Amino acid sequence: MAFGIVTVPLALSINETLPAGGGLLADMRIFTAMGAYSMGVTTAVVPSDGPQLGAAEPLSAQSVGTQLRMVLEHYSVGAVKLGPPHSPEAAEAVGVLLQAARQQRQDLPIVVNSSLRTRTGQSRADAATQAAAMAHCYPLASLLVCNVDDAALLTKSGVTTPEHLEPAAKTLHAQFGVPVLVTGGRLANTDESVDCLWNGSELEFFASTRILGISLFGLSDALTAVTVVYLANGFGVADSVAQAKTYLEQALAHALPIGPE
């Protein structure tokens, strides 16, 4: 009996590991659930009870770089999700390796989730690490995803209503020269979760019904992970975001009540 070769997209997450199930662990669950082959590079271990994070234990830049280099050298990665780095050196190491991968494959999708602050206002990285990520990682993004808190921090302006999403996305695009998605899930007093995408020429809004009574910790991270799988399957950026919003809305409607809200 002859067997055909079955191919699946390879999705790679470069992210911190939260033992409670977030970060890299959550990315890999999403990749697998969506039919992708899950690959991961661990950047740090971060104790967490959900919204509240403990002190991060970063891996060295050498360790992060070695993990990433071995994956990129031996596997045909379909798309990459990049979470927050934990040192300037690690940010630079990741940026250099992804830049080299881009030189070999110009259409390699790389989605960067800024993840500068948590919902509770905790900073995820010091100023030097944030600056290194902005210099070495953000300009490589096929899509830069920022929640409203990060967008406000990066643009130095208030992003507190749906009307603020468009100017924030356009400011960030002008700053980094890449397509930007500003997610509105953290906006208060809204019935819908509205996200805004600006790629330099086209503006698109994506709305989904806000589902109450479940934990929304890591929702922007989850949206990024789902988008990565659609990109790995060959969809464009806007189509990937639209399908990711639909996928998450359906998933949240059937979410299990695990962990704190």
Beta strands, then each sheet from edge to edge (+ up, - down):
strand 1: 10-18
strand 2: 22-23
strand 3: 37-45
strand 4: 57-58
strand 5: 79-82
strand 6: 110-113
strand 7: 143-147
strand 8: 180-183
strand 9: 192-198
strand 10: 203-209
sheet 1: 2+ 1- 3- 4+
sheet 2: 2+ 1- 5- 6- 7- 8- 9+ 10-
end
